Amino acid sequence: MSALTNLFADAAPPERGERFDVVLRHRNLVVERIVSSDVITPTPYEQAQDEWVVLLQGEADLEVSGTRHTLRPGDHVFLPAGTPHTVLRTAAGTVWLAVHLHPCLHD
């Protein structure tokens, strides 16, 4: 059994941008905790893997395929591979959980 951890432990936001912490890596599955500051540079993503993301704490504006969405705690979205998306705004201390399902991972 792995050590017990808590998603909100050591979750102070960075001064700028976002911090990505791998919580679990198993075969083609990667789970990340993302902690956001309120100073971010919107960066467009179009990933090769499927991603499911849930906002656990805070608030964020996410643009998905040209449509803007405001996310609050509990809101989640599935982003199939190749879906354009951009985080436009986050509140300081926003915490996300992102689950990535890669087609194939090599060790």
Protein Blocks (a to p, Z undefined) as FASTA:
>chain_A
ZZdddfkgopaccfbhcddddfbdchjbccddddddfbdcddddddfbdcddddfbdcdd
ddeehiacdddehiacdddehiacddfbdcehiacddddddfbdcZZ
